[in-house]
Amino acid sequence: MSRAGRPPFLFLLLLLLFMCLLMLSPLCGCHPQSPASIRSTLRTESNHTARGGSTTAAEVAGYADVAKQIIDLAVFGAAQNRSYTRLARFTDTIGNRVSGSHSLEMAIKYMYNAMAQEGLDVHLEPVKIPHWVRGKESAEMIAPRAKSLAMLGLGGSVGTPPEGIEAEVLVVQSFEELKHRASEAMAKIVVFNQPFVSYGETVAYRANGASEAAKVGAVATLIRSITPFSINSPHTGLQYYQDGVKRIPSACITVEDAELMWRMAQKGQRIVVRLTMAAKTLPDADSFNTVAEIRGWQHPEQVVLLSGHLDSWDVGQGAMDDGGGVMISWEVLSLIKDLGLRPRRTLRTVLWTAEEQGGVGARQYYDQHKVNMSNFDLVMESDLGTFTPLALQFTGSDAAQKVMAEVVKLLAPINTTKLETHGEGTDISPWMQAGVPGASLHVADSQYFWFHHSEGDTMTVQDPRDMDLCSALWAVVAYVVADLQDMLPR
């Protein structure tokens, strides 16, 4: 080639400089990345550069390939059944994990060690949590015939005297009926036989039944378990005492026994029950929220938070509530790590403690971290089961809703592209109330309350493919939001 046909020296120099800058830009900050991670970052950066002022829809659509990689690994690849296997190993080893118990301490140590062994960045954040102990308990009907009553004392309940309480029963079907029959309640055990409408509505009887009965002179309450289906299975849960109202023992009985006593009462039969509960509340216990993360390469201070709660009630295995949510939130970090991906922002998994006592650990986390609220991009919680996923529930601004509507389109391979309003979760509610976008899973949960807070909450309820699908959804949403150029608009 003649001298006139060769490119000018200055042009070649500038071209070489531009290529060097393009190759080095994702590595700024000197953070370590695998070759796969570097390729992914280069591809994303190149897409952003090429698109320039492109729409959010186009930006999100650019993640279709990586979303498919995540889904393939979780559902069909080497990670298939992993979250289920981890959950089975965990619950079979630890069992149930009520707040303040030794088993909860063991669960925290177990998860810390398991995630650390995987090479994740893990630490514990101390909190104080309630320590309620069930103790020995029983209930039996003395009249009009003898019958043992399956029961579970409610969390936070006081106990009976050592000899128990033996009293006549007043059966009502609502708070309104109790008020109407207040003159009949003095020195009696009030049995609530309220019908199940929905958990959100009917749980008021479990939460407030003891105080409402105490106001009219009752000595204890037995509450029909908050469930639409029962095989003589009592369900426990938290109850609250109102300030200034006498504290009386409170327990749940089965749907069958509540309905039996209602029928007896309707026939005018006198019902007598003996209740014995050794429940007591000890001083608050030391515990931890368990935190694991993959730090973002560009904005490590900005966070997409995934979560489930590690504690459970002291019955069953806590597999469904909320072992499944714990495992898929861990699985997200495992999937992203396995693929060599590293998002712009930090992916942080938090395993809450003492959720069943009213989100105690999560509230303390919020109080400790709310000073950095502007850096929390999205908070996610799975606490309504890990059955077949149907949609993502989301709370956020209209602008954020539009972004998330594009993100869920990436879930077409598993047919969960629906975005619903109102993300929910006890543990993330403080963040959402403060304006931080929040998301939760909508799963095929028609049977969730069959097993909720009962001895039936075991691994038998779980399905490995459902957990894979939930993990895939959880991981795609979390990774893409954490890697977008901009945080979700408030």
C-alpha positions as CSV (number, residue, x, y, z in Angstrom):
1,M,0.0,0.0,0.0
2,S,1.3,3.5,-0.8
3,R,2.0,6.1,1.8
4,A,-1.1,8.0,0.6
5,G,-3.4,4.9,1.2
6,R,-2.3,4.3,4.8
7,P,-4.4,5.7,7.7
8,P,-2.8,8.7,9.4
9,F,-0.7,7.8,12.5
10,L,-2.8,10.1,14.7
11,F,-6.0,8.3,13.7
12,L,-4.5,4.9,14.6
13,L,-3.3,6.2,17.9
14,L,-6.7,7.6,18.8
15,L,-8.4,4.3,17.8
16,L,-6.0,2.3,20.0
17,L,-6.7,4.6,22.9
18,F,-10.4,4.3,22.5
19,M,-10.3,0.5,22.4
20,C,-8.1,0.4,25.6
21,L,-10.6,2.7,27.4
22,L,-13.5,0.5,26.3
23,M,-11.8,-2.6,27.6
24,L,-10.7,-1.1,30.9
25,S,-13.8,0.9,31.9
26,P,-15.8,-2.0,33.5
27,L,-12.7,-2.8,35.6
28,C,-12.6,0.6,37.3
29,G,-12.4,0.3,41.1
30,C,-10.0,-2.7,40.7
31,H,-12.6,-5.2,41.9
32,P,-12.0,-8.9,41.0
33,Q,-14.2,-10.4,38.3
34,S,-14.2,-13.8,36.5
35,P,-13.8,-13.9,32.7
36,A,-17.5,-14.6,32.4
37,S,-18.3,-11.6,34.6
38,I,-16.0,-9.3,32.5
39,R,-17.7,-10.5,29.3
40,S,-21.1,-9.8,30.7
41,T,-20.1,-6.4,32.0
42,L,-18.5,-5.5,28.6
43,R,-21.7,-6.6,26.8
44,T,-23.9,-4.5,29.1
45,E,-21.7,-1.4,28.9
46,S,-21.6,-1.8,25.1
47,N,-25.4,-2.0,24.9
48,H,-25.8,1.1,27.1
49,T,-23.2,3.0,24.9
50,A,-24.9,2.0,21.7
51,R,-28.4,2.8,22.9
52,G,-27.5,6.2,24.3
53,G,-30.9,7.8,25.0
54,S,-32.9,4.7,24.4
55,T,-36.1,3.9,26.3
56,T,-36.3,1.9,29.5
57,A,-38.0,-0.9,27.6
58,A,-35.1,-1.3,25.2
59,E,-32.6,-1.2,28.1
60,V,-34.4,-3.9,30.0
61,A,-35.0,-6.0,26.9
62,G,-31.2,-6.1,26.5
63,Y,-31.1,-8.5,29.5
64,A,-33.1,-11.2,27.7
65,D,-30.1,-13.4,27.2
66,V,-28.8,-13.2,30.7
67,A,-32.3,-13.7,32.1
68,K,-32.6,-16.9,30.0
69,Q,-29.2,-18.1,31.4
70,I,-30.4,-17.6,35.0
71,I,-33.7,-19.4,34.3
72,D,-32.0,-22.3,32.5
73,L,-29.5,-22.7,35.3
74,A,-32.1,-22.6,38.0
75,V,-34.8,-24.7,36.4
76,F,-33.0,-27.1,34.0
77,G,-29.3,-26.9,34.7
78,A,-26.8,-27.8,37.5
79,A,-28.8,-25.8,40.1
80,Q,-32.0,-27.7,39.5
81,N,-33.6,-28.9,42.9
82,R,-30.8,-27.1,44.8
83,S,-33.0,-24.8,46.9
84,Y,-35.3,-27.7,47.7
85,T,-32.3,-29.9,48.7
86,R,-30.8,-27.1,50.8
87,L,-34.2,-26.6,52.6
88,A,-34.6,-30.3,53.3
89,R,-31.1,-30.6,54.7
90,F,-31.6,-27.4,56.8
91,T,-35.1,-28.3,58.3
92,D,-34.2,-32.0,58.9
93,T,-31.1,-30.8,60.8
94,I,-32.5,-27.9,62.8
95,G,-36.3,-28.4,62.9
96,N,-38.5,-25.5,64.0
97,R,-37.0,-22.3,65.3
98,V,-39.0,-20.1,67.6
99,S,-37.7,-16.7,68.6
100,G,-35.3,-16.9,71.5
101,S,-34.7,-20.6,71.3
102,H,-31.5,-22.6,71.1
103,S,-32.7,-24.0,67.8
104,L,-32.9,-20.5,66.3
105,E,-29.3,-19.9,67.4
106,M,-28.3,-23.1,65.7
107,A,-30.2,-22.1,62.5
108,I,-28.4,-18.8,62.4
109,K,-25.0,-20.5,62.8
110,Y,-26.0,-23.1,60.2
111,M,-26.9,-20.5,57.5
112,Y,-23.9,-18.3,58.3
113,N,-21.5,-21.3,57.8
114,A,-23.3,-22.6,54.7
115,M,-23.2,-19.3,52.9
116,A,-19.6,-18.5,54.0
117,Q,-18.5,-21.9,52.7
118,E,-19.9,-21.0,49.3
119,G,-17.6,-17.9,49.3
120,L,-20.3,-15.3,49.9
121,D,-19.6,-12.2,51.9
122,V,-21.5,-13.0,55.1
123,H,-21.9,-11.2,58.5
124,L,-24.3,-11.1,61.4
125,E,-26.0,-8.0,62.7
126,P,-27.0,-8.2,66.4
127,V,-30.6,-7.6,67.6
128,K,-32.7,-8.2,70.7
129,I,-35.7,-10.5,70.3
130,P,-38.7,-11.8,72.4
131,H,-38.3,-15.1,74.2
132,W,-41.7,-16.8,74.8
133,V,-41.7,-20.4,76.0
134,R,-44.8,-22.6,75.4
135,G,-44.3,-25.1,78.2
136,K,-46.6,-28.0,78.9
137,E,-50.2,-27.4,77.9
138,S,-53.5,-29.2,77.5
139,A,-57.2,-28.7,77.1
140,E,-60.1,-31.1,77.7
141,M,-63.8,-30.9,77.7
142,I,-65.3,-32.1,80.9
143,A,-69.0,-31.7,80.1
144,P,-71.3,-32.6,78.5
145,R,-68.9,-35.4,77.8
146,A,-65.2,-36.0,78.1
147,K,-63.0,-35.2,75.1
148,S,-59.4,-34.2,74.6
149,L,-59.1,-30.9,72.7
150,A,-56.1,-30.5,70.4
151,M,-54.8,-27.0,71.1
152,L,-51.8,-24.7,70.7
153,G,-51.2,-21.8,73.0
154,L,-50.8,-18.5,71.2
155,G,-47.5,-16.7,71.1
156,G,-47.0,-14.2,74.0
157,S,-49.9,-15.7,76.0
158,V,-49.7,-15.8,79.8
159,G,-50.1,-19.2,81.4
160,T,-52.8,-20.5,83.7
161,P,-52.3,-21.2,87.4
162,P,-50.4,-24.5,87.9
163,E,-53.7,-26.3,88.6
164,G,-55.2,-25.0,85.4
165,I,-58.5,-23.2,84.8
166,E,-61.8,-25.1,84.8
167,A,-64.8,-23.1,83.7
168,E,-68.0,-23.1,81.8
169,V,-67.8,-22.1,78.2
170,L,-69.5,-19.3,76.2
171,V,-69.4,-19.9,72.5
172,V,-69.7,-16.9,70.1
173,Q,-69.1,-16.4,66.4
174,S,-68.0,-12.8,66.3
175,F,-66.8,-9.9,68.4
176,E,-70.3,-8.4,67.9
177,E,-72.0,-11.4,69.4
178,L,-69.6,-11.3,72.3
179,K,-70.6,-7.6,73.0
180,H,-74.2,-8.5,72.7
181,R,-73.8,-11.4,75.2
182,A,-71.3,-9.6,77.5
183,S,-73.4,-10.3,80.6
184,E,-73.0,-14.1,80.0
185,A,-69.2,-14.0,79.8
186,M,-68.2,-13.3,83.4
187,A,-65.8,-16.0,84.8
188,K,-66.2,-18.1,81.6
189,I,-63.9,-19.4,78.9
190,V,-64.9,-17.7,75.7
191,V,-64.7,-19.9,72.6
192,F,-64.6,-18.0,69.3
193,N,-66.1,-20.0,66.5
194,Q,-65.7,-17.4,63.8
195,P,-65.9,-18.5,60.2
196,F,-62.8,-18.2,58.0
197,V,-63.3,-15.3,55.6
198,S,-59.7,-14.5,54.7
199,Y,-56.5,-14.5,56.7
200,G,-56.2,-10.8,56.8
201,E,-59.7,-10.4,58.2
202,T,-60.1,-13.4,60.4
203,V,-56.7,-13.2,62.1
204,A,-58.1,-10.3,64.2
205,Y,-59.7,-13.0,66.4
206,R,-56.4,-14.6,67.1
207,A,-54.7,-11.3,67.6
208,N,-57.3,-9.6,69.8
209,G,-59.6,-12.3,71.1
210,A,-58.0,-12.5,74.6
211,S,-58.3,-8.8,75.3
212,E,-61.8,-8.5,73.9
213,A,-62.9,-11.5,76.1
214,A,-61.1,-10.1,79.2
215,K,-63.0,-6.8,78.8
216,V,-66.3,-8.6,79.6
217,G,-64.9,-10.7,82.5
218,A,-63.7,-13.9,80.7
219,V,-61.0,-16.0,82.4
220,A,-59.5,-17.5,79.2
221,T,-60.1,-17.8,75.4
222,L,-60.1,-20.7,73.0
223,I,-60.0,-19.5,69.4
224,R,-60.9,-21.5,66.3
225,S,-57.7,-21.8,64.3
226,I,-57.3,-19.3,61.5
227,T,-57.5,-21.8,58.6
228,P,-60.0,-22.7,55.8
229,F,-59.2,-26.4,56.2
230,S,-58.4,-28.7,59.0
231,I,-57.8,-32.3,59.8
232,N,-58.1,-31.7,63.6
233,S,-55.1,-29.5,63.3
234,P,-54.6,-26.5,65.7
235,H,-52.7,-23.5,64.3
236,T,-50.7,-21.1,66.5
237,G,-49.5,-17.6,66.0
238,L,-49.0,-14.2,67.7
239,Q,-51.6,-12.6,69.9
240,Y,-51.5,-9.1,71.5
241,Y,-52.7,-7.8,74.8
242,Q,-54.2,-4.3,74.9
243,D,-52.8,-1.9,77.4
244,G,-54.9,-1.6,80.5
245,V,-56.7,-4.8,79.9
246,K,-56.3,-7.9,82.1
247,R,-54.1,-10.6,80.5
248,I,-55.8,-13.9,80.3
249,P,-54.6,-17.2,78.7
250,S,-55.3,-17.7,75.0
251,A,-55.0,-20.7,72.8
252,C,-56.2,-21.9,69.4
253,I,-58.3,-25.1,69.1
254,T,-59.3,-27.0,65.9
255,V,-62.0,-26.0,63.5
256,E,-63.7,-29.3,64.3
257,D,-63.8,-28.8,68.1
258,A,-64.9,-25.1,67.8
259,E,-67.8,-26.2,65.6
260,L,-68.6,-29.1,68.0
261,M,-68.9,-26.8,71.0
262,W,-71.0,-24.4,68.9
263,R,-73.5,-27.2,68.1
264,M,-73.6,-28.2,71.7
265,A,-74.3,-24.6,72.8
266,Q,-77.0,-24.3,70.2
267,K,-78.8,-27.3,71.8
268,G,-78.5,-25.6,75.2
269,Q,-76.0,-28.0,76.6
270,R,-73.7,-26.8,79.4
271,I,-70.0,-27.1,78.3
272,V,-67.1,-27.2,80.8
273,V,-63.5,-27.1,79.8
274,R,-60.3,-27.5,81.7
275,L,-57.3,-25.5,80.3
276,T,-53.7,-25.8,81.5
277,M,-50.9,-23.7,80.1
278,A,-47.4,-23.3,81.5
279,A,-46.5,-20.5,79.0
280,K,-44.2,-17.7,80.1
281,T,-42.3,-14.8,78.7
282,L,-38.6,-14.6,79.5
283,P,-36.3,-11.5,79.1
284,D,-35.4,-10.6,75.5
285,A,-32.7,-12.7,74.0
286,D,-29.7,-11.8,71.9
287,S,-29.9,-12.8,68.3
288,F,-28.9,-11.8,64.8
289,N,-30.1,-10.9,61.3
290,T,-28.0,-12.9,58.9
291,V,-26.7,-10.9,55.9
292,A,-24.9,-12.2,52.8
293,E,-24.2,-10.2,49.6
294,I,-22.5,-9.9,46.3
295,R,-21.1,-6.3,46.2
296,G,-21.9,-4.2,43.2
297,W,-19.0,-3.3,40.9
298,Q,-20.0,0.3,40.2
299,H,-22.3,1.4,43.0
300,P,-21.6,-1.0,45.9
301,E,-23.4,1.4,48.3
302,Q,-26.6,1.0,46.5
303,V,-28.6,-2.1,47.4
304,V,-31.2,-4.5,46.1
305,L,-32.3,-6.4,49.1
306,L,-33.8,-10.0,49.1
307,S,-35.2,-11.6,52.2
308,G,-37.1,-14.3,54.0
309,H,-37.3,-14.9,57.8
310,L,-35.2,-17.6,59.5
311,D,-37.4,-18.0,62.6
312,S,-40.6,-20.1,62.7
313,W,-43.1,-21.2,65.3
314,D,-42.3,-24.0,67.6
315,V,-44.4,-26.6,65.6
316,G,-43.7,-28.4,62.4
317,Q,-40.5,-27.7,60.6
318,G,-41.0,-24.2,59.4
319,A,-40.3,-25.4,55.8
320,M,-43.1,-23.4,54.2
321,D,-43.1,-20.5,56.6
322,D,-40.5,-19.3,55.9
323,G,-37.8,-21.8,55.0
324,G,-38.7,-21.6,51.3
325,G,-38.4,-17.8,51.3
326,V,-35.0,-18.1,53.0
327,M,-33.7,-20.6,50.5
328,I,-34.7,-18.8,47.3
329,S,-33.2,-15.6,48.6
330,W,-29.9,-17.4,49.2
331,E,-30.3,-19.2,45.9
332,V,-30.3,-15.8,44.0
333,L,-26.8,-15.1,45.2
334,S,-25.7,-18.7,44.3
335,L,-27.1,-18.4,40.8
336,I,-25.5,-15.1,40.1
337,K,-22.2,-16.3,41.5
338,D,-22.3,-19.5,39.4
339,L,-22.9,-17.5,36.2
340,G,-19.9,-15.2,37.0
341,L,-22.2,-12.2,37.0
342,R,-21.7,-9.1,39.1
343,P,-24.3,-6.3,39.0
344,R,-23.7,-2.6,39.3
345,R,-25.3,-2.5,42.7
346,T,-25.0,-4.8,45.7
347,L,-27.3,-7.8,45.9
348,R,-27.9,-8.3,49.6
349,T,-29.8,-11.3,51.1
350,V,-31.1,-10.7,54.7
351,L,-32.5,-13.6,56.7
352,W,-34.6,-11.9,59.3
353,T,-35.0,-13.1,62.9
354,A,-38.2,-12.9,65.0
355,E,-40.6,-12.1,62.2
356,E,-43.2,-14.2,63.8
357,Q,-43.2,-11.9,66.8
358,G,-44.1,-8.9,64.6
359,G,-41.1,-8.3,62.5
360,V,-38.8,-7.5,65.4
361,G,-35.5,-8.2,63.8
362,A,-36.5,-6.4,60.6
363,R,-37.6,-3.3,62.5
364,Q,-34.2,-3.1,64.2
365,Y,-32.5,-3.5,60.8
366,Y,-34.6,-0.7,59.4
367,D,-33.7,1.6,62.4
368,Q,-30.0,0.8,61.9
369,H,-29.9,1.4,58.2
370,K,-32.6,3.9,57.4
371,V,-30.0,6.7,57.4
372,N,-28.9,5.2,54.0
373,M,-32.5,4.9,52.8
374,S,-31.8,6.7,49.5
375,N,-29.4,3.9,48.6
376,F,-32.0,1.1,48.9
377,D,-33.1,0.6,45.3
378,L,-35.6,-2.3,45.9
379,V,-36.6,-4.4,48.9
380,M,-38.0,-7.9,48.3
381,E,-39.5,-10.4,50.6
382,S,-40.8,-14.0,50.1
383,D,-43.1,-15.1,53.0
384,L,-46.2,-16.5,51.5
385,G,-44.9,-19.8,50.4
386,T,-42.8,-21.0,47.4
387,F,-45.5,-22.7,45.4
388,T,-45.9,-22.3,41.7
389,P,-45.2,-18.6,41.0
390,L,-48.0,-16.6,39.3
391,A,-46.8,-13.0,39.4
392,L,-44.6,-10.4,41.0
393,Q,-46.3,-8.1,43.4
394,F,-44.9,-4.5,43.5
395,T,-45.3,-1.3,45.4
396,G,-43.7,1.8,44.0
397,S,-44.2,5.0,42.0
398,D,-46.0,4.9,38.6
399,A,-42.6,5.4,36.9
400,A,-41.2,2.5,38.9
401,Q,-44.2,0.3,38.0
402,K,-43.4,0.9,34.3
403,V,-39.8,-0.2,34.8
404,M,-40.9,-3.3,36.6
405,A,-43.5,-4.1,34.0
406,E,-40.7,-4.4,31.5
407,V,-38.5,-6.5,33.9
408,V,-41.2,-9.2,34.4
409,K,-41.4,-9.6,30.6
410,L,-38.0,-11.3,30.9
411,L,-39.8,-14.1,32.7
412,A,-41.7,-15.2,29.6
413,P,-39.8,-18.6,29.6
414,I,-41.4,-19.5,32.9
415,N,-44.7,-17.8,32.1
416,T,-44.8,-15.4,35.0
417,T,-44.9,-12.0,33.2
418,K,-47.7,-10.6,35.3
419,L,-47.0,-7.6,37.5
420,E,-49.5,-6.9,40.3
421,T,-49.8,-4.0,42.7
422,H,-49.1,-4.1,46.4
423,G,-45.9,-5.8,47.3
424,E,-46.3,-7.2,50.9
425,G,-44.3,-8.5,53.7
426,T,-44.0,-7.8,57.4
427,D,-40.3,-7.4,57.3
428,I,-40.1,-5.0,54.3
429,S,-43.2,-2.9,55.2
430,P,-41.2,-0.2,57.1
431,W,-39.2,0.5,53.9
432,M,-42.2,0.5,51.6
433,Q,-44.0,2.9,54.0
434,A,-41.0,5.2,53.8
435,G,-41.2,5.2,50.0
436,V,-38.7,2.5,49.0
437,P,-40.0,0.3,46.2
438,G,-40.9,-3.2,47.4
439,A,-41.7,-6.6,45.8
440,S,-43.1,-10.0,46.9
441,L,-44.1,-13.2,45.2
442,H,-47.6,-14.1,44.3
443,V,-47.7,-17.9,44.2
444,A,-50.5,-20.5,43.9
445,D,-51.1,-20.3,47.6
446,S,-54.6,-21.7,47.9
447,Q,-53.4,-24.3,50.4
448,Y,-50.9,-22.1,52.3
449,F,-53.2,-21.6,55.3
450,W,-53.9,-25.3,55.5
451,F,-50.4,-25.8,57.0
452,H,-49.6,-22.3,58.3
453,H,-48.3,-22.2,61.9
454,S,-49.2,-25.9,62.4
455,E,-47.5,-29.3,62.8
456,G,-48.3,-29.7,59.1
457,D,-45.6,-27.2,58.0
458,T,-43.1,-29.7,56.8
459,M,-41.0,-30.6,53.8
460,T,-44.0,-32.6,52.5
461,V,-45.6,-29.3,51.5
462,Q,-42.7,-28.3,49.3
463,D,-42.2,-29.1,45.7
464,P,-38.7,-28.9,44.1
465,R,-39.8,-27.6,40.7
466,D,-41.9,-24.9,42.3
467,M,-38.9,-23.7,44.3
468,D,-36.7,-23.7,41.2
469,L,-39.3,-21.5,39.4
470,C,-39.5,-19.1,42.4
471,S,-35.7,-19.0,42.5
472,A,-35.5,-18.1,38.8
473,L,-38.1,-15.4,39.1
474,W,-36.5,-14.0,42.2
475,A,-33.0,-14.0,40.6
476,V,-33.9,-12.4,37.3
477,V,-35.8,-9.6,38.9
478,A,-33.1,-8.9,41.5
479,Y,-30.2,-9.0,39.1
480,V,-31.7,-6.9,36.4
481,V,-32.9,-4.2,38.8
482,A,-29.5,-4.2,40.4
483,D,-27.7,-3.8,37.1
484,L,-29.8,-1.2,35.3
485,Q,-28.1,2.2,34.7
486,D,-30.5,4.0,37.1
487,M,-32.1,3.1,40.4
488,L,-35.9,2.7,40.3
489,P,-37.6,6.1,40.4
490,R,-39.2,7.0,43.7
